């Protein structure tokens, strides 16, 4: 189960800047109307690439 502040990675390209394998941190979890996550994706230097609302099929735990 993914929780707030977990590090996750994109399972597919999510935007022009957030590509498969890109890592980010969950900053908020939405329960309604459906389960979703607000994720801040960053590059290898920690610079924010994008903040996106994604769904369980879009991300996986980065552990």
Secondary structure, DSSP 8 states (H G I E B T S, - for coil): ---TT-EEEESS--SSS--TT-EEEEEEEE-SSS-EEEEEEE-TTS-EEEEEEE-GGGEEE--
